[in-house]
Amino acid sequence: MSKLLEIKDLHLKINEAEILRGMEFSLAKGEVFALIGPNGCGKSTFAYTLMGLNNYQPQSGEMIFKGEKINDLKINQRAQRGITLAWQEPARYQGVTVREFLSLGLKSRDKEVTENKLREALDQVAINPAQYLDRFVDRSLSGGERKRIELASLILMEPECIILDEPDSGVDIVALNNIANVINYFKKSGSGILLITHSEEMLEYADRAALVCAGEIIREGAPSAISDYFKSFCFPCAKAEDCEKEAAS
Ligand SMILES: Nc1ncnc2c1ncn2[C@@H]1O[C@H](COP(=O)(O)OP(=O)(O)OP(=O)(O)O)[C@@H](O)[C@H]1O
């Protein structure tokens, strides 16, 4: 599989604290790569750094997307190149309807085409268009509903690389199935998916996985093997001799 994204020896400090300490991996087209790790190990920080949020400029290392170094590109330039981030906590938009929110990234201005596309995307996340298209994307929607609507918006954007930051947080088992559907949908369309999580259940949707500990990947491999390692040594953090991070230090 050809490389879509390459992360090389990425280091990032925030207020003198080194949060990312040499993150390194690659992601192929049509691949689901999971980054799993305990709370506070730097997963979201990595997601923000890759997306290019303000104040998340790495001090060293490279982020290469489709052969182009993107370290110095702004967030909108990275989005234009095809990178998208689904936030751990999806945003609320006061006064913006689901229809308006979902239409933002659409190129076609044809009313019928637009309406059909919105309905198809909402179908993928099991949201009834008739009930939701005219509602506002604000507190009146539950966190799980907003999460699913955000996933529908990603489908409409047709990104080539999707960062899903804790897609399972705050959602029930039904929504979890919707997330699995969306992951499969993106896989089939050839997008690369970076699945960020701290729950080993999510690893079943991944092709490959890596364990993040204190800002670096300490083990990479088959999702089942990473899941076993994570359960054995990270809950609670074992700091045992046979933990690879401890053994290396
Ligand atoms: N702006 C900031 N200022 C200071 N410290 C920060 C900042 N952002 C993150 N950190 C610290 O960096 C570490 C990594 O945080 P991050 O949110 O990336 O972890 P995470 O792995 O995503 O955790 P979780 O699973 O709880 O979401 C934490 O110790 C956090 O307190």
The ligand as an SDF file (V2000), in Angstrom:
LIG
                    3D

 31 33  0  0  0  0  0  0  0  0999 V2000
   -2.0350   23.5730   26.3160 N   0  0  0  0  0  0  0  0  0  0  0  0
   -1.4450   22.7700   27.2330 C   0  0  0  0  0  0  0  0  0  0  0  0
   -0.7280   23.2880   28.2510 N   0  0  0  0  0  0  0  0  0  0  0  0
   -0.1130   22.4810   29.1460 C   0  0  0  0  0  0  0  0  0  0  0  0
   -0.1650   21.1360   29.1130 N   0  0  0  0  0  0  0  0  0  0  0  0
   -0.8790   20.5740   28.1430 C   0  0  0  0  0  0  0  0  0  0  0  0
   -1.5580   21.3360   27.1340 C   0  0  0  0  0  0  0  0  0  0  0  0
   -2.1710   20.4930   26.2980 N   0  0  0  0  0  0  0  0  0  0  0  0
   -1.8910   19.2560   26.7520 C   0  0  0  0  0  0  0  0  0  0  0  0
   -1.1200   19.2980   27.8400 N   0  0  0  0  0  0  0  0  0  0  0  0
   -0.6330   18.1470   28.6180 C   0  0  0  0  0  0  0  0  0  0  0  0
   -0.0790   17.2260   27.7000 O   0  0  0  0  0  0  0  0  0  0  0  0
   -0.3660   15.8970   28.0930 C   0  0  0  0  0  0  0  0  0  0  0  0
   -1.0440   15.1790   26.9460 C   0  0  0  0  0  0  0  0  0  0  0  0
   -2.3850   15.6610   26.8030 O   0  0  0  0  0  0  0  0  0  0  0  0
   -3.3670   15.0900   25.6830 P   0  0  0  0  0  0  0  0  0  0  0  0
   -4.6680   15.7990   25.8040 O   0  0  0  0  0  0  0  0  0  0  0  0
   -2.6870   15.1340   24.3820 O   0  0  0  0  0  0  0  0  0  0  0  0
   -3.5140   13.5780   26.1540 O   0  0  0  0  0  0  0  0  0  0  0  0
   -4.4780   12.4320   25.6220 P   0  0  0  0  0  0  0  0  0  0  0  0
   -3.6230   11.2410   25.4400 O   0  0  0  0  0  0  0  0  0  0  0  0
   -5.2570   12.8930   24.4490 O   0  0  0  0  0  0  0  0  0  0  0  0
   -5.4440   12.2170   26.8660 O   0  0  0  0  0  0  0  0  0  0  0  0
   -7.0080   11.8200   26.9620 P   0  0  0  0  0  0  0  0  0  0  0  0
   -7.0670   10.3480   26.6600 O   0  0  0  0  0  0  0  0  0  0  0  0
   -7.3160   12.1080   28.3960 O   0  0  0  0  0  0  0  0  0  0  0  0
   -7.7910   12.6640   26.0060 O   0  0  0  0  0  0  0  0  0  0  0  0
   -1.2060   15.9990   29.3660 C   0  0  0  0  0  0  0  0  0  0  0  0
   -0.3730   15.8310   30.4720 O   0  0  0  0  0  0  0  0  0  0  0  0
   -1.7580   17.3960   29.3110 C   0  0  0  0  0  0  0  0  0  0  0  0
   -2.0040   17.9020   30.6000 O   0  0  0  0  0  0  0  0  0  0  0  0
  1  2  1  0
  2  3  1  0
  2  7  2  0
  3  4  2  0
  4  5  1  0
  5  6  2  0
  6  7  1  0
  6 10  1  0
  7  8  1  0
  8  9  2  0
  9 10  1  0
 10 11  1  0
 11 12  1  0
 11 30  1  0
 12 13  1  0
 13 14  1  0
 13 28  1  0
 14 15  1  0
 15 16  1  0
 16 17  2  0
 16 18  1  0
 16 19  1  0
 19 20  1  0
 20 21  2  0
 20 22  1  0
 20 23  1  0
 23 24  1  0
 24 25  2  0
 24 26  1  0
 24 27  1  0
 28 29  1  0
 28 30  1  0
 30 31  1  0
M  END
$$$$
